[in-house]
Amino acid sequence: MMIQFLHRLVRKSLKSQGIASKSVSVSGTTMHYYEACPKNPRETLVLVHGLGTSASTWTHTLPDLSRDYHVIAPDLPGFGLSIPKDGFPVHTIDEYAAILEQFIEETVEGSFVLLGHSLGGWLTMKYALKHPQRVDHLILVNTAGVYFQGAEMLVDLFDIRSTKETNRLLDRIWKRYPWYFRFFTPFVFEDLVRRKVPQIVKAVQERDFVNADLPGLHLPVSVIWGMADRLLSPETLSILAERLPTRTIHTIEESGHVPQLEAPAEFLATVRKILSDRVL
């Protein structure tokens, strides 16, 4: 299991930088998460990863933010080091949202800043709509969950059946998928299939999208968008800008769907600016 081995390497690296690897029981699953807290944290941040990835996606982000903030980053069930004992169930969006809600209830005290990438952004929007009193600020990074014309095509794109089709998917996600990652593509293909990512995408229903709910997000929202994203339509950004009552938009030109990995320095600077601009 090459990808699982890489997750463990990331955990070892983060632990060496003072970031704790913890677990908590949520909905019958032992959920793994990272946590770090300096002596006098400015705020608590909860970081939620996207589909097919894990808390490892914050490998460039956690060490820096943990110097000033109490940071918590879970692996959603079935991803990273959160492996259900009964295999890999295909959770619906609402089920993932309920799991995130329970995880926060178990691990986070008081109000906090909530940051979500892609699927994580979708789930964090659902959480913020349900618990606005707990979310001081919502940060959405190339978020999914907003319906755009042609969104149905994502089902076909994620219906991967070979390494070649996995490369095609990765090329849509990244602006420039690193050549040295190509060696791992067969393992990425194996991992995505094993974790039932194609079935999760296929299970999405029209009612899961949050377009109609966006005007109800009456809290500060910041959107970070990698402008070379070829996975999600630019229409998503336009809809967010139009319908969110209180929002700021931050763009990263030299990045695709995963700015935290493709442009980590600019991504981190953007997150820090958002946090420093907040009125506490």
Residue, then its C-alpha position, 0 to 999 in steps of 0.5 A: m500500500m504505497i499511498q498508505f506508506l506515504h501518509r505514514l511518512v507525512r505523519k512522521s514528518l509532522k510529528s517531528q515538527g511538534i504536531a500530534s497525531k491523535s484519534v477519536s471514535v466518530s460514528g463507529t470509525t476511529m478518526h485520525y487527526y492532527e493537532a497542534c497548539p502553541k502556548n497562547p494561540r490566537e484562534t482555533l483553526v479546523l482544516v478539512h481536506g478534499l475527496g480522495t486526499s487526506a490531512s496530508t494535503w496540509t503538510h506545507t500548511l500545518p507547521d507554519l500555522s501551528r506556531d500561532y494558532h491551535v490547529i486541528a486537521p482530520d482525516l475523513p473516514g476512509f481517507g488518510l489514516s482513518i480506515p473503517k474496520d468494516g471496509f470503505p463504505v460509500h458515504t453520502i454528502d449528508e453522512y460526511a457532513a454529519i461525521l464532520e459535525q460529530f468530530i467537531e463536537e468531540t474535539v473542538e471547544g468554543s468558536f473557531v475558524l473553519l477552512g475546507h478544500s473541495l469536498g471539505g469546503w462543501l462540508t464546511m458550508k453545510y456545517a456553517l449553515k447549521h451552526p453559524q454561532r460556532v464559526d467565526h470565519l469560513i475559508l473556502v478553497n476551490t470548494a465543491g458543492v456549488y452546482f454549475q452547468g456541466a457538473e454532471m460530467l464529473v461523474d465520468l471524469f472520476d469513473i477511472r478504470s486505468t492509470k491513463e484515466t487517472n493521469r487525465l484526472l490529475d491533469r485536470i486537478w493540477k495546473r502542472y502535475p509534477w513529473y516526479f509524481r507520475f511514478f506514483t500514478p498507478f498507486v494513486f489509481e489503486d488507492l482511489v478505487r480502493r477507497k471507492v472515490p468513483q462511487i462517492v462521486k456517483a452518489v451525489q444528488e442534486r439536493d446535495f448542492v448548496n446554491a440556494d443556501l448560499p445567501g443564508l451564510h451570514l458570516p464572514v466568508s473568504v474564498i481562495w481560488g486557484m485560477a487554473d482549476r480545470l476540475l471545477s468550472p470558473e462559474t463556481l467562483s462567480i456564483l460564490a461572489e454573487r450569492l455570498p452576503t459577506r465575502t472576500i475573494h482571493t485568487i492564486e494564478e499559478s495554481g489549479h485545484v490544489p493551491q495548498l500543494e501547488a502554490p504552498a507559499e502563496f496559499l499560506a500567505t493568503v490564509r495568514k492575510i485572511l486571518s490577520d485582517r480579521v477583527l477579533 
